[in-house]
């Protein structure tokens, strides 16, 4: 009997997102090792940050100066794929696989892709509005938190249907925020948590429409409780 590939269980959109995250980092690592790119390869990560990263200055260019060029708008969706270190890549890839598999099976692949992109954009907008300066927003944690929001909403529904305490659905986000707080106190933090937390809440709220039954199901549940 031909062995079944472990990737068969993963939705293609989740595999594609994960390979994109890992593949870009692999290029940077190979360039840093001098295997590809030659002497210029060492600066590829910095060049990618400057070309595809997001910052408050980008939002200012769009809203204040009316610069709706592709160079500006692309940054709202490209920054999640430019990570600053390999540990960030590992966490983002692992969480995208795990959460992406569950959410894609529950909501559908197209909806999860839309949620991934939308939470990236909404998180970037919140970051640009609340953070001053040119410190870049980078890495895939913002849309990952969006997936956590979708996962939390699905779990919230299941616990409600089972008559259990729905607050338990927020254990994952609570645990992650606690870990982030600890790391911030030890190593120093930055303002990227604004985009990540926005990603979570926007993912949770969007899921009310994206979930099976959508908005009508949510309204019916609220009426039952009132």
C-alpha positions as CSV (number, residue, x, y, z in Angstrom):
1,X,0.0,0.0,0.0
2,X,1.3,3.4,-1.0
3,X,1.9,5.5,2.2
4,X,-0.3,8.6,2.4
5,X,1.4,11.9,2.4
6,X,1.0,13.9,5.7
7,X,0.4,17.0,3.6
8,X,-2.8,15.5,2.2
9,X,-4.6,16.4,5.4
10,X,-3.6,20.1,5.1
11,X,-5.7,22.5,3.0
12,X,-3.7,23.8,0.0
13,X,-4.1,27.5,1.1
14,X,-2.5,26.7,4.4
15,X,0.4,24.9,2.8
16,X,0.9,27.8,0.4
17,X,1.0,30.4,3.1
18,X,3.4,28.3,5.2
19,X,5.7,27.6,2.3
20,X,5.8,31.3,1.5
21,X,6.8,32.2,5.0
22,X,9.5,29.5,5.2
23,X,10.7,29.9,1.6
24,X,11.4,33.7,1.9
25,X,13.3,33.0,5.1
26,X,15.2,30.2,3.4
27,X,16.4,32.7,0.7
28,X,17.6,35.1,3.4
29,X,19.5,32.3,5.2
30,X,21.1,31.0,2.1
31,X,22.1,34.6,1.1
32,X,23.6,35.2,4.6
33,X,25.6,32.0,4.2
34,X,27.0,33.2,0.9
35,X,25.4,30.3,-1.0
36,X,23.3,32.6,-3.2
37,X,23.4,36.3,-4.1
38,X,27.1,36.8,-3.7
39,X,28.3,39.8,-1.6
40,X,25.0,41.6,-2.1
41,X,23.0,38.7,-0.7
42,X,23.9,39.6,2.9
43,X,21.8,42.8,2.5
44,X,18.8,41.1,1.0
45,X,16.8,41.0,4.3
46,X,17.4,44.7,4.9
47,X,16.4,45.5,1.3
48,X,13.2,43.5,1.8
49,X,12.4,45.3,5.0
50,X,12.8,48.6,3.2
51,X,10.8,47.5,0.1
52,X,8.0,45.4,1.7
53,X,7.9,46.4,5.4
54,X,5.2,48.6,6.9
55,X,5.4,51.6,9.2
56,X,3.4,54.6,10.3
57,X,5.1,56.6,7.6
58,X,3.5,54.4,4.9
59,X,0.0,55.1,6.3
60,X,0.8,58.8,6.4
61,X,1.9,58.7,2.7
62,X,-1.4,57.0,1.8
63,X,-3.8,59.1,3.9
64,X,-2.1,62.5,4.1
65,X,-0.3,62.6,0.7
66,X,-2.8,60.5,-1.2
67,X,-0.1,58.2,-2.4
68,X,-2.1,55.1,-3.5
69,X,0.8,53.7,-5.6
70,X,1.4,49.9,-5.6
71,X,4.7,50.6,-3.7
72,X,2.7,51.9,-0.8
73,X,-0.4,49.7,-0.9
74,X,1.5,46.4,-1.2
75,X,3.1,46.9,2.1
76,X,-0.2,46.4,3.9
77,X,-0.1,42.7,2.9
78,X,3.6,41.9,2.3
79,X,5.0,42.8,5.7
80,X,3.8,39.5,7.3
81,X,6.2,37.5,5.0
82,X,9.3,39.5,6.0
83,X,10.4,38.3,9.4
84,X,13.4,39.6,11.3
85,X,14.7,36.3,12.8
86,X,14.4,32.6,12.3
87,X,12.7,31.9,15.6
88,X,9.9,34.3,14.5
89,X,9.6,32.3,11.3
90,X,9.4,29.0,13.2
91,X,6.6,30.2,15.4
92,X,4.6,31.8,12.6
93,X,4.9,28.8,10.3
94,X,3.9,26.3,13.1
95,X,1.0,28.4,14.2
96,X,-0.2,29.0,10.6
97,X,-0.1,25.3,10.0
98,X,-2.0,24.3,13.2
99,X,-4.5,27.2,13.3
100,X,-4.8,27.3,9.5
101,X,-5.8,23.6,9.3
102,X,-8.5,24.0,11.9
103,X,-9.9,27.3,10.6
104,X,-9.9,26.2,7.0
105,X,-11.8,23.0,7.8
106,X,-14.3,25.0,9.8
107,X,-14.7,28.2,7.7
108,X,-13.4,27.1,4.3
109,X,-10.2,27.9,2.6
110,X,-11.3,31.0,0.7
111,X,-12.7,32.6,3.9
112,X,-9.5,31.8,5.8
113,X,-7.4,33.4,3.1
114,X,-9.6,36.5,3.1
115,X,-9.4,36.6,6.9
116,X,-5.6,36.3,6.7
117,X,-5.3,39.2,4.3
118,X,-7.9,41.4,6.0
119,X,-6.4,41.0,9.5
120,X,-3.0,41.9,8.1
121,X,-4.4,45.1,6.6
122,X,-6.5,46.1,9.7
123,X,-3.6,45.4,12.0
124,X,-1.3,47.5,9.9
125,X,-3.8,50.4,9.9
126,X,-4.1,50.3,13.7
127,X,-0.3,50.2,14.0
128,X,0.1,53.1,11.6
129,X,-2.5,55.2,13.5
130,X,-1.2,54.5,17.0
131,X,2.5,54.3,16.5
132,X,4.7,57.2,15.6
133,X,7.9,57.1,13.7
134,X,9.4,54.8,11.1
135,X,9.9,51.6,13.2
136,X,8.7,48.8,10.9
137,X,5.9,46.4,11.4
138,X,7.3,43.0,10.3
139,X,6.5,39.3,10.5
140,X,3.5,37.0,10.4
141,X,2.2,37.3,13.9
142,X,-0.5,39.9,13.1
143,X,-2.4,37.5,10.7
144,X,-1.6,34.6,13.0
145,X,-3.4,36.4,15.7
146,X,-6.2,36.9,13.2
147,X,-6.4,33.1,12.9
148,X,-6.4,32.8,16.7
149,X,-9.4,35.1,16.7
150,X,-11.2,32.9,14.2
151,X,-10.2,29.8,16.2
152,X,-11.4,31.4,19.4
153,X,-14.8,32.3,17.9
154,X,-15.3,28.7,16.6
155,X,-14.4,27.3,20.0
156,X,-16.7,29.9,21.7
157,X,-19.6,28.6,19.5
158,X,-18.9,25.0,20.3
159,X,-18.7,25.6,24.1
160,X,-21.9,27.6,23.9
161,X,-23.7,24.8,22.0
162,X,-22.4,22.3,24.6
163,X,-23.6,24.5,27.5
164,X,-20.1,25.0,28.8
165,X,-18.3,28.1,30.0
166,X,-17.5,30.1,26.8
167,X,-14.8,32.1,28.6
168,X,-12.6,29.0,28.3
169,X,-12.4,29.7,24.6
170,X,-10.1,32.7,25.4
171,X,-7.5,30.5,27.1
172,X,-5.1,30.4,24.1
173,X,-5.1,34.2,23.5
174,X,-4.7,34.7,27.3
175,X,-1.7,32.4,27.4
176,X,0.0,34.0,24.4
177,X,-0.5,37.5,25.8
178,X,1.0,36.3,29.1
179,X,4.1,34.8,27.3
180,X,4.4,38.0,25.3
181,X,4.3,40.1,28.4
182,X,7.0,38.0,30.1
183,X,9.3,38.2,27.0
184,X,8.7,41.9,26.8
185,X,9.7,42.4,30.5
186,X,12.8,40.3,30.0
187,X,14.0,41.3,26.5
188,X,12.2,44.6,26.0
189,X,9.1,45.0,23.9
190,X,8.0,47.0,21.0
191,X,4.7,48.3,19.7
192,X,3.9,45.4,17.3
193,X,1.5,44.1,19.9
194,X,-0.9,46.8,18.8
195,X,-1.2,45.2,15.3
196,X,-1.3,41.7,16.8
197,X,-4.1,42.4,19.3
198,X,-6.0,44.2,16.5
199,X,-5.5,41.2,14.3
200,X,-7.0,39.0,17.0
201,X,-10.1,41.2,17.6
202,X,-10.7,41.8,13.9
203,X,-10.4,38.0,13.3
204,X,-12.9,37.3,16.1
205,X,-15.4,39.8,14.9
206,X,-15.1,38.8,11.2
207,X,-15.7,35.2,12.1
208,X,-19.2,36.1,13.2
209,X,-20.0,36.6,9.5
210,X,-17.6,34.0,8.1
211,X,-18.7,31.1,10.3
212,X,-21.3,28.6,9.0
213,X,-24.7,30.3,9.2
214,X,-23.0,33.7,9.3
215,X,-24.7,36.8,10.6
216,X,-28.2,35.2,10.7
217,X,-27.0,32.5,13.1
218,X,-25.4,35.1,15.4
219,X,-28.5,37.2,15.5
220,X,-30.6,34.1,16.3
221,X,-28.3,33.2,19.2
222,X,-28.5,36.8,20.6
223,X,-32.3,36.7,20.4
224,X,-32.4,33.5,22.3
225,X,-30.3,35.0,25.1
226,X,-32.3,38.2,25.3
